[in-house]
Amino acid sequence: MEKRSNKRKLDQISNQEEEKGTVPVKQENSKKVKKNPEESQQTPKTEEPSNNKMQRIILWFRNDLRLHDNAILNYAVTKVAKNKQIIPVFCFDPRFYGRKVQKYDTLKTGLVRQRFMIETVQNFRERLEKVGSKLLVSMDKPEIFLPTLIDKSCDNTIVYQDEICSEELTVEKLVKEKCKKAEIKSFWGSSCYHLDDLGFHPNDLPHIYGKFREKTEGVKVRPLFGQPKQDQLPFIEKPSKDILEAAEFMPTLKDFGFSKEEVEKPRDKRACYEFIGGEEQATKRLTEYIFETKSVGNYALVRNNLIGANYSSKLSPWLACGALSPRYIYFQVKEFEKKHRTNESTKVFLDELFWRDFYRFWCMKYGSKVFSSYGIYNREYYDWTTDKETVKKWKEGNTGMPIIDALMREMNVTGFMPNRGRMIVACYLTMDLKQDWREGAYHFEEKLIDHDVQSNYGGWNFSAGIGPGRVLVFNSVKQSKDHDKNGDYIKMWVPELKKVPVEYIHEPWTMPKDLQKGCKTVIGEDYPYPINCSKYTNKVAHTIEKQAKKSKRAEEKLKQTKLTK
């Protein structure tokens, strides 16, 4: 499948009633906001059935694997019908899961995230069963599996949460083509701010985050949807054998092509947190971070740390697969502020949620340009190269730059990397090594347990200097000294350097030869020479800024252009 581009006509998003087979349900606001996601926070409009036929509602889940604050579950619960069947479905689409190698010699989903997804789907099934429902699971493509669930004797409706980028949109199109006998409904639900509440069309999104926050400062986050209660999701009374089998089926890592050795390898004890998939683990971690440890109240002071469970929330893996609602996080932080007070840390923390929103709307606005080599402004003066050996060393954490190697090794082993670290390694790959940023973005897509398309590719655009705003260039050595002063993080992940004195830990190649031998870290033998020791980054930044100014007039003209389709 061709790499992602947003081919959806944006006018269809703001005028969904004109799209054949798509009827948006508007959400009603409520004055009160409760803490418990189990309690309904919205009283949505319900729809009257057109006749007395059995209403079969097929809920197609993707990145919305939760009971709380779920738009499509809310639709199913509030659908008024004398007779209705609700069939929740999840497909491990082979285009997104498995061992098939894509561009840049990477997998779509690596082992760590694949395990997390299986755990998440399993927990979602268990939670549905507790309220009297079931979850059908398949390894077929949705356009193959979903049509098998359409019953000619029923009024069939397929419901799903809106996605943004073209690979997902292509699948939606295929489902519509194969399920023409069913009505299709989709709902927005992956952001804090609802698309319809922004006050402007996505094409008019401000080109930088600061302006976006100014324009959305007065936008209210919609109240939460309630969680389905017992027997509100009636399943098929007499399901077929195939449906019963799908309601029991759950693939293993081996089913996705991972070897016995890979599957049985234990989780690394150095991991900053033991990520286990599922809504239950998500809400447990949220409560732990916000209310038990009160770490959210300290976030601004420690967010750039590299070691520990609570320097950041670690909620991103559950956000990425939809086991946790961004709106639920927002209201939990607001609850914390009521009890303890608003401070700089809670403001900065919520700002991260709005950054996530910005990336989503930004990808909608710029479409395929987000994935192009030279970015949304086509900055062709970036002289990207692709040296396979250089990229390989970067991916494996063998660059000879201690902080880079430590960060890459943590991600490769655990699926997680600190946010500060992601910017450092991205800048190093693109600005220091001048390698195509997409080599890094694809590698992140495979390895990160919290990968989501918009945040990953949006972040790489900014780090590579091809997004809007000024170019940020990090000096790797300075970043290492600032955020890992004593080299504790480096020594944790790069054991070759564990005996190196603190004064040399950030630049081990500067050690005298006799000292290298004394601590058994001979550069070039026990640890590689650095590919690039970052002393040129200021020059790189100056050159890029100079070239950017030359094209500023063209970029300003582009900003005024209404991008469509």
C-alpha positions in Angstrom: 0.0 0.0 0.0 1.3 3.5 -0.9 2.5 5.5 2.1 -0.1 7.5 3.9 -1.7 10.6 2.4 -5.0 12.2 3.4 -7.2 12.0 0.3 -10.5 12.6 2.1 -12.2 15.7 0.9 -12.1 17.9 4.0 -15.4 19.4 3.1 -17.0 16.0 3.7 -15.8 16.2 7.3 -17.6 19.4 8.1 -20.6 18.5 5.9 -21.0 14.8 6.6 -24.7 14.9 6.0 -24.0 15.3 2.3 -21.9 12.1 2.2 -23.9 9.1 1.1 -24.6 6.7 3.9 -23.0 8.9 6.7 -25.2 10.5 9.3 -23.4 12.3 12.1 -24.9 12.2 15.5 -24.4 15.6 17.3 -23.4 15.4 21.0 -25.3 17.4 23.6 -23.3 19.2 26.2 -23.9 18.7 29.9 -23.1 21.2 32.6 -21.7 18.8 35.1 -18.5 16.9 34.7 -18.1 13.8 36.8 -14.9 11.9 37.6 -16.1 8.4 37.0 -16.1 7.4 33.3 -18.7 4.7 34.1 -21.3 7.5 34.5 -22.8 9.1 31.5 -21.6 12.7 30.9 -23.7 13.3 27.8 -27.3 12.9 26.8 -27.1 12.3 23.1 -30.0 12.3 20.7 -31.4 9.0 19.9 -32.7 7.8 16.5 -36.0 6.1 15.8 -35.8 3.0 13.7 -37.4 3.1 10.2 -39.3 -0.1 10.7 -39.7 -3.1 13.0 -37.0 -5.2 11.3 -34.1 -6.4 13.5 -31.5 -3.8 13.7 -28.0 -5.3 13.3 -25.3 -2.8 14.4 -21.8 -3.9 13.6 -19.3 -1.9 15.6 -15.9 -1.9 13.9 -13.2 -1.0 16.4 -9.7 0.1 15.5 -7.9 2.7 17.7 -10.8 3.0 20.2 -10.5 -0.1 22.3 -12.3 1.0 25.5 -15.7 1.1 27.1 -15.4 4.6 28.6 -16.0 7.7 26.5 -16.5 5.8 23.3 -18.6 7.4 20.6 -19.6 4.3 18.7 -20.5 2.4 21.8 -22.6 5.4 22.8 -24.4 5.2 19.4 -25.1 1.5 19.9 -26.5 2.0 23.4 -28.7 5.0 22.5 -30.1 3.5 19.2 -33.8 3.1 19.8 -35.1 -0.1 18.4 -37.6 -2.8 19.5 -35.1 -5.4 18.3 -31.4 -4.9 17.9 -28.2 -6.9 17.8 -24.9 -5.3 18.5 -21.8 -7.0 17.1 -18.4 -5.6 18.2 -15.5 -6.5 15.9 -11.8 -6.0 15.7 -9.6 -7.1 12.8 -5.9 -7.6 13.0 -5.6 -6.3 9.5 -2.5 -8.0 7.8 -1.6 -4.6 6.2 -0.9 -3.3 9.7 0.1 -6.3 11.7 2.6 -9.1 11.0 6.1 -9.7 9.7 5.8 -8.2 6.2 8.7 -5.8 5.6 7.7 -2.3 4.3 9.8 0.6 3.2 13.2 1.3 4.8 13.5 -2.4 5.9 11.1 -2.0 8.7 8.0 -3.8 10.0 4.6 -2.1 10.3 4.3 -3.3 13.9 7.2 -4.7 15.9 7.0 -7.4 18.6 6.6 -5.1 21.6 3.6 -3.2 20.2 2.1 -6.4 18.8 2.2 -8.0 22.2 0.7 -4.8 23.7 -2.1 -4.8 21.1 -3.0 -8.5 21.7 -3.2 -7.7 25.5 -5.4 -4.6 24.7 -7.8 -6.5 22.5 -8.1 -9.4 25.0 -8.9 -7.0 27.8 -11.4 -5.2 25.7 -13.1 -8.5 25.0 -13.2 -9.3 28.7 -14.7 -6.0 29.6 -17.4 -6.3 26.9 -18.3 -9.8 28.2 -18.8 -8.3 31.7 -21.7 -6.2 30.3 -23.1 -9.1 28.4 -21.5 -8.6 25.0 -18.8 -10.3 22.9 -16.0 -9.2 20.7 -15.4 -10.9 17.3 -11.7 -11.1 16.4 -10.3 -11.8 13.0 -7.0 -11.8 11.1 -8.8 -11.0 7.8 -8.9 -7.7 6.2 -12.0 -5.7 7.3 -13.4 -5.5 3.8 -13.3 -9.3 3.8 -14.6 -10.1 7.3 -17.2 -7.4 7.8 -19.4 -8.4 4.8 -19.8 -11.9 6.3 -21.6 -10.3 9.2 -24.3 -8.6 7.1 -27.7 -10.4 7.5 -30.2 -9.9 4.7 -33.1 -10.3 7.1 -31.9 -7.3 9.1 -31.4 -3.6 8.7 -27.5 -3.6 8.9 -25.4 -0.7 10.0 -21.6 -0.6 10.2 -20.2 2.0 12.7 -16.7 3.1 13.2 -14.5 6.0 14.6 -13.1 8.4 12.0 -9.4 8.0 11.1 -7.3 10.7 9.3 -4.6 9.3 7.1 -4.8 7.5 3.8 -4.0 3.9 4.6 -6.9 3.9 7.1 -9.1 5.9 4.7 -8.4 3.5 1.9 -9.6 0.6 4.1 -12.7 2.5 5.0 -13.4 3.0 1.2 -12.9 -0.7 0.6 -15.3 -1.5 3.4 -17.9 0.8 1.9 -17.5 -0.8 -1.5 -17.9 -4.3 -0.1 -20.7 -3.5 2.3 -23.1 -1.6 0.1 -26.1 -3.3 1.6 -25.3 -1.8 5.0 -25.7 1.8 6.2 -22.3 3.3 7.2 -21.9 5.7 10.1 -18.7 7.2 11.5 -18.0 9.4 14.5 -15.1 11.7 15.6 -13.5 10.5 18.8 -9.7 10.5 18.9 -8.9 14.0 20.2 -9.6 16.3 23.2 -11.2 19.0 21.0 -14.0 17.8 18.8 -13.5 18.7 15.1 -16.8 20.4 14.9 -16.0 22.7 17.9 -12.8 24.3 16.6 -14.6 27.3 15.1 -12.6 27.0 11.9 -12.2 24.5 9.0 -9.1 22.2 9.2 -7.8 24.0 6.1 -7.6 27.2 8.2 -5.6 25.6 11.0 -2.8 28.0 12.1 0.5 26.8 10.8 2.2 26.8 14.2 1.1 25.4 17.5 1.2 28.7 19.5 -1.4 30.2 17.1 -3.5 27.1 17.3 -3.7 27.4 21.1 -4.6 31.1 20.8 -7.5 30.2 18.5 -8.7 27.3 20.6 -8.2 28.8 24.1 -12.0 29.3 24.5 -13.0 25.9 23.0 -14.7 23.6 25.6 -13.8 20.0 25.8 -17.0 18.0 25.4 -18.3 16.0 28.4 -17.6 12.3 28.4 -19.9 9.6 27.1 -21.1 7.1 29.6 -19.9 3.5 29.8 -22.3 0.7 28.6 -24.1 -1.1 31.4 -25.2 -4.7 31.7 -27.4 -5.9 28.8 -27.2 -2.5 26.9 -25.3 -4.2 24.1 -27.5 -7.2 23.2 -25.6 -9.8 21.1 -27.1 -12.2 18.6 -29.5 -14.7 20.3 -28.5 -17.7 18.1 -25.1 -16.9 16.6 -23.7 -19.1 13.9 -20.7 -21.4 14.4 -18.4 -19.0 12.5 -19.5 -16.1 14.8 -19.0 -18.2 17.9 -15.5 -19.1 16.7 -14.6 -15.5 16.1 -15.9 -14.6 19.5 -13.4 -17.0 21.0 -10.5 -16.5 18.7 -7.4 -14.5 19.8 -4.1 -14.7 17.8 -0.7 -15.2 19.4 2.6 -13.6 18.5 3.5 -16.8 16.7 0.5 -16.3 14.5 2.0 -13.0 13.3 5.3 -14.7 12.4 7.4 -14.0 15.4 9.8 -16.8 16.4 9.7 -18.8 19.6 12.9 -17.2 20.7 11.5 -13.7 20.1 8.2 -14.5 21.9 9.8 -16.2 24.9 12.3 -13.4 25.5 11.5 -11.8 28.9 10.7 -8.2 29.3 13.9 -6.1 30.1 14.2 -5.2 33.8 15.7 -1.9 32.9 12.4 -0.7 31.3 11.1 2.5 32.8 7.6 1.0 33.2 6.0 -2.4 32.6 3.5 -1.6 29.9 0.6 -4.0 29.8 -2.2 -3.5 27.2 -5.8 -2.9 28.0 -8.2 -0.3 29.4 -7.9 -1.6 33.0 -4.2 -1.1 33.0 -4.6 2.3 31.4 -7.0 3.7 34.1 -4.9 2.1 36.8 -1.8 4.0 35.5 -3.8 7.2 35.2 -5.0 7.0 38.8 -1.5 6.1 40.0 0.2 9.0 38.2 -2.4 11.7 38.9 -3.9 10.9 42.3 -1.7 8.4 44.1 1.8 9.8 43.4 0.5 13.3 42.4 3.3 13.3 39.9 1.3 15.4 37.5 1.8 18.3 39.9 5.5 18.0 39.3 5.5 17.4 35.6 7.1 20.6 34.4 10.1 20.1 36.6 11.0 16.6 35.7 9.5 16.0 32.2 13.0 16.0 30.5 14.4 13.4 32.8 15.5 10.1 31.4 15.2 7.5 34.2 12.1 6.5 36.3 8.4 5.8 36.0 7.1 9.2 37.0 9.1 11.8 35.1 6.2 11.5 32.6 2.8 10.0 32.7 3.7 7.0 30.4 0.0 7.1 29.2 0.9 7.4 25.5 0.7 3.6 24.7 -2.9 3.4 25.8 -3.8 6.7 24.1 -2.3 5.5 20.9 -4.6 2.4 20.6 -7.6 4.1 22.2 -7.6 2.1 25.4 -7.7 5.5 27.1 -9.7 8.6 26.1 -7.8 11.9 25.9 -10.9 13.6 27.2 -11.0 11.4 30.2 -7.3 12.3 31.0 -8.3 16.0 30.6 -11.1 15.8 33.1 -9.0 13.8 35.5 -6.4 16.5 35.5 -9.1 19.1 36.0 -10.3 17.1 39.0 -6.8 17.1 40.4 -6.6 20.8 40.0 -9.8 21.2 42.0 -8.4 19.3 44.9 -4.8 20.6 44.9 -4.7 23.8 42.7 -3.7 24.6 39.1 0.0 25.1 38.7 2.5 25.3 35.8 2.9 21.6 35.7 -0.8 20.8 35.2 -0.9 23.5 32.5 2.2 22.1 30.7 0.8 18.5 31.0 -2.6 19.5 29.4 -0.6 21.3 26.7 0.8 17.9 25.6 -2.8 16.7 25.0 -3.4 19.7 22.9 -0.2 19.2 21.0 -1.6 15.7 20.2 -4.8 17.4 18.8 -2.7 19.8 16.8 -0.8 17.0 15.1 -4.1 15.4 14.1 -5.6 18.5 12.6 -2.3 19.4 11.0 -2.2 16.0 9.2 -5.7 16.7 8.0 -4.7 20.0 6.6 -1.5 19.1 4.8 -2.3 15.6 3.8 0.4 13.7 1.8 2.9 16.6 2.2 3.4 15.4 5.8 5.0 12.2 4.5 7.1 13.8 1.7 10.8 14.0 1.8 10.9 17.8 1.9 7.8 18.5 4.0 4.8 20.8 3.7 6.8 23.7 2.1 8.8 21.5 -0.2 12.2 22.6 1.2 14.3 21.0 -1.4 17.5 22.6 -0.1 17.6 19.8 2.5 20.3 17.6 1.0 19.0 14.3 2.4 21.1 11.2 1.8 20.6 7.5 2.6 23.7 5.7 3.7 22.6 2.2 4.7 25.5 1.6 7.1 25.1 4.9 8.8 21.3 4.4 9.3 22.0 0.8 10.5 24.3 2.1 13.2 21.8 4.7 14.3 19.0 2.2 14.4 21.0 -0.3 16.5 22.5 2.3 18.8 26.1 1.9 17.6 26.9 5.4 16.5 29.6 6.1 19.1 27.6 8.9 20.6 26.7 7.6 24.1 23.4 9.5 24.5 22.2 8.5 21.1 23.1 4.9 21.6 21.4 4.7 25.0 18.2 6.2 23.7 18.0 4.0 20.7 18.8 0.8 22.6 16.0 1.6 25.2 13.5 2.0 22.4 14.6 -1.1 20.5 14.3 -3.2 23.7 11.3 -1.8 25.5 9.3 0.1 22.9 9.6 3.4 24.8 11.8 6.5 24.6 11.6 9.7 26.6 10.1 12.6 24.7 13.2 14.7 25.0 15.2 11.7 23.7 13.0 11.4 20.6 13.9 15.0 19.6 17.6 14.4 20.3 17.9 11.2 18.2 15.8 12.7 15.4 17.9 15.8 15.2 21.1 13.7 15.2 19.9 11.6 12.3 18.7 14.5 10.2 20.9 17.4 11.1 24.2 15.8 12.0 24.1 12.7 9.7 21.9 14.3 7.0 19.9 11.1 6.5 16.4 11.0 5.2 14.1 11.7 8.1 11.7 8.9 6.9 14.3 6.3 7.8 13.8 7.4 11.4 10.1 7.8 11.2 9.5 4.3 9.8 11.9 2.8 12.4 9.9 4.6 15.2 6.7 3.2 13.7 8.0 -0.3 14.0 9.6 0.0 17.5 7.5 2.4 19.5 4.8 0.9 21.7 3.0 4.2 21.6 3.2 4.9 17.9 0.4 6.7 16.3 0.6 8.1 12.8 -0.1 11.8 13.5 2.1 12.2 16.5 5.0 10.2 15.0 5.2 11.8 11.6 4.2 15.2 12.8 7.0 15.1 15.4 9.5 14.0 12.8 8.5 16.9 10.5 9.3 19.3 13.3 12.5 17.6 14.3 13.8 17.4 10.7 13.1 21.1 10.2 10.6 20.6 7.4 7.5 21.5 9.5 6.4 25.1 10.3 8.2 27.2 12.8 11.8 27.8 13.4 14.4 25.1 13.0 15.5 23.5 16.2 18.9 21.9 16.2 20.2 20.0 19.3 23.8 19.5 20.1 23.8 15.9 21.3 26.8 16.3 23.7 25.2 19.4 25.3 21.9 17.6 25.6 23.6 14.6 27.2 25.3 16.8 29.8 22.1 18.7 30.5 19.8 15.7 31.0 22.1 12.9 32.1 24.7 14.8 34.1 26.4 11.9 35.7 25.9 9.5 32.9 23.6 7.2 34.8 21.2 6.7 31.9 24.1 6.1 29.5 25.6 3.5 31.7 22.3 1.7 32.1 21.8 1.2 28.4 25.4 1.2 27.1 27.2 -1.2 29.5 30.4 -0.9 27.4 30.8 2.5 29.1 30.1 1.6 32.7 33.7 2.1 33.9 34.2 5.4 32.0 34.8 8.3 34.4 32.0 10.9 34.6 34.1 13.6 33.1 34.4 11.5 29.9 31.1 9.7 29.8 29.5 12.1 27.3 32.6 12.2 25.0 34.5 9.0 25.6 36.6 9.5 22.5 38.4 12.3 24.3 39.8 10.0 27.0 43.6 9.5 26.9 44.6 6.1 25.5 46.0 4.8 28.8 42.7 5.7 30.5 40.7 3.9 27.8 42.7 0.8 28.4 42.4 1.1 32.2 38.6 1.2 32.1 38.5 -1.4 29.3 36.8 1.0 26.9 39.2 1.4 24.0 37.5 3.5 21.3 37.4 1.7 18.0 37.5 -1.7 19.7 35.2 -1.9 22.8 33.1 1.1 21.7 32.9 2.7 18.2 34.3 6.0 17.1 31.5 8.6 16.8 30.0 9.0 13.4 29.6 12.7 14.1 30.5 14.3 17.4 27.9 17.1 17.0 30.4 20.0 16.8 28.9 21.1 13.5 25.3 21.4 14.6 25.4 25.2 15.0 26.8 25.6 11.5 24.0 23.3 10.2 21.3 25.3 12.0 22.8 28.6 10.7 22.8 27.3 7.1 19.3 26.0 7.3 17.9 29.2 8.8 19.7 31.2 6.1 18.1 29.1 3.3 14.8 29.2 5.0 14.8 33.0 5.0 15.4 33.0 1.2 12.3 30.9 0.7 10.3 32.8 3.4 8.3 34.7 0.8 7.3 31.5 -1.0 6.4 29.9 2.3 4.2 32.8 3.4 2.4 32.6 0.1 1.8 28.9 0.7 0.4 29.6 4.2 -2.3 31.8 2.7 -3.3 29.1 0.2 -6.4 27.1 1.0 -5.4 23.5 0.7 -8.2 21.3 -0.5 -8.7 17.7 -1.3 
